Amino acid sequence: MNKSNWMFQKQVMYAMLLTIAFCLFFVPNLAADSINSDSSIEHFNDTLLQNDSIDSDISIGVASTDKPESLYPMSAERKEKLISYSRFTNIWRFVSFFIGLGILAIILFTRISAKLRDFATRIKLRFFAVWLFFALFTIVDYLFNLPFSIYRGFMVENNYGFLNQTFTQWWGEDLLGLLIGIVVGIIPVWFFYSLVSKMKRWWLAFSLGAIPFAVLLIIIVPVFVSPLFNKF
């Protein structure tokens, strides 16, 4: 292999890692947000139903003059807990970003990704070789992130009262999100790989192409993905 081909393949691999990072952060997070929002909404709705039942028993035959915000009063302790949760969420957005970058750097510079690439290239059909590399890479990244996912997705949500699942139920849905990410993620990865192989300004074409893909995901997720995790 001459130097120019080696440099080209190296650039392709680095660029693919960036694309995979996009898929790992964007696709599973949509499913994760769907899971977390479902648990929070169910818990909140249960509270509303209980309070509504109490209020209706008290106010039968009496015209209500209360303001809307006073229908479901919130204790000071609960309010402080929600403020604390909001602050933690804002901080965690930045922390998780750097954790993700650190894990990707470990996978890259320890040559784990190179070993996965060499293993995947044993398949002659290029599309399935790329898909296998993406799937293996996603699984490795998932395993590195698993302790942080358990902390953020299960322990924190449970401590703040936003989770109504056992660990087995939560992990089962988390694995389902991983599977969906592997199946759907190959679409932007293959699109990116094709652009790099054919276009000099692949970065511009992929950036523009990622916009409709993101919009399409936003449309598809509530219709097809969310019902896999939620009971509407």
N, C-alpha and C positions, 0 to 999 in steps of 0.2 A: 504494500500500500504506500503510495507516494505521500509526500507531506501535505499537499493541497487537499487530497481526498480525506486524509486524517483530520485536518483542521475543519473541513466541511462537516464531517460526521460529528466532531466534537461540538461544533456550533449547533447542529441539529439537536443533539442530546440535551444541551443546556437549554435551548429554546423549548424543547418538549417538556423539560422539567418545569419551566415557567407556566406552560399551558396546563400541565397536570396540576400544578399548584392552584391555578384558577379553578379547575374542576373540583379539587379537593375542598377549597374554601367555599365555593359558590353552591354547587349542587347539593352536597350533604347538609350544608347549613340551612338550605331551604326546608329540607325534610326535618332537620333538628328543630328549627323554629316552629314547624308545624306540630311536632310532638310536644314541645314545651308549651306552646300556646294552647294546645288542646287540654293539657293537664291543668293549666291555670284557669282556662275558661270554665272547665267542668267544676273546679273547686269554687270559682266565683259564682257560677250559676246556682250551685247547690246552696250557697249562702244566701243568694237573692231569693230563692224559692222559700227557704225557711223564714226569712224575714218578712217576705210577702205574705206568707201564711199567717204570721203573727199580726201583721198590720191589718190584714183583711178582717181578722176576727175582732179586732179592737174597733175598727172604723165602719162596721156594718151599720148602714142607715144614717151615717154622719158624713156630711160634706167635708172633704179634706181641704184645708187651707194651707197645708204645709208646703214649703218650697220643695222642688224636685230633689235637691241635694240632701234634704233632711229625711227622705224616705228610708234610707238605709244608713243609719249613723255608723261611723267608724270610731273605734276606740283610739285613744291617744297612743296606746302601745302598738296597735296594729298599724297606725299611720307611720309611726317611727320605724317600724319594721319594713314597711314598703319603701320608705325613703332610703333606708340602709341597703335594701335590695337594688334599688335603682342606681345608687352610687357604686355598688359592687359591679353591676352589669356594665356601666360605663368604663370602669377601670379595666375590667376583664377583656373588653374589646381590644384594648391596646396590648395587654399582656398576652392574650392568645395569639395575636398577630406575630409577635416576636418569638413566641414558643413555636409557632408553625415554621417561621423562617429558620430557626435553630435546628429543628428536626430535619427540614429539607437539606440544610447544609451538612448535617451529619450523614444523611443518606448519600449525598453527592460526594463528599470528600473522603469518606471511608470506602468509596468505590462499591458500595452496595448496589447503587443504580447501575454501574457498569456490569456487575455480575448478573443482575437481572436482565440487562440488555443482551448479554452474551447467551444467556439461557433462552431468551425469547426468540432470538434470531435462528435458532435451530429449526423453527417452523419456516417452510419455504414460502408460503403465501404471506405476502408482506402485511396485508390488513390484519390477519389473525396474529401475526408476530407482534405488531404494534399493540393490538388489543391485549395480548398476554402480558406484554411489558407493563402496560398501563394498569392491568388488574393486579399484578404482583406488586408494583410500586404502590398502588393504593392500599393494599393489604398491609404492607410493611409500614407505611405512614400511619395507618389506623392503629397498628399495634404500638407504635411509639407514642401516639397521642392518647391511647386508651386510659392511662392513669389520670390525665388531665380531663378527659371526657367524663370519666366516672365522678371526678370531683365536681366539675361544673354542671354536668347534666343530671346527675343523680343526687349527690350529697347536698349541694347548695340548694337545688330546687326542693329537696325533701325538707331541709332545715327551715326554709322559709314557708313551707306549707303549700307549695305549688305543685306537688307531685302526689298522685294517688295510685302509684304503681309499686310493685315489688321490684327488687333489683333484677330478677329474672325477666320480668315483663319489660322493664326499661331496656335491658341489654338486648332482648329479642328484637325490639323495634329499632334499636341502634344498629344491629346487624342487618336488618332489613333496609335501613337507610344506606348502609355500606354497599349492599347488593345493588340497589337502585343507582347509586353513584357509579359503580363499575359498568353497569349496562348502558346508562345514558351518557356517561362521560366519554366514551369512545367517539361519539359524534364530533365534538369540538377538537379532540385530539387528532383524529384522522383528517379532519378538515385542515388543521394546522400543519400536519405532516405533509399533506399534499401541496400546500402553498409553499412551504420551505423548499420542497423538491423542484418546484416549477417557476417560482417567482423570486426576483431579487428583492423586491419590496414586500416581502411576505408579512412583515410586521404591520404595515399599513392595511393590507387586505384583511389580515386576521382581526385587527382592531375593529375595522368596520363590520366584518362578518360576525363578531362576537355580540354586537348590539342586537340584531334580530334574534340571535340564539338566546340571549338573556331575556328578551321580551317574551319569546316563545315559552321559555321555562316558567316565567311568571304567570303565563296564561294556563299552561298545562298542569302545573303543580297543584293548584286548588281543585282542579277537576279530577285528576287521575291519581296524584300522589297523596294528597291530604286524606282522602277516604281510606287509604291503607292504614293510617295511624289514628284517624279520628272517627267519632260517632256523631254525626250531625243530626 
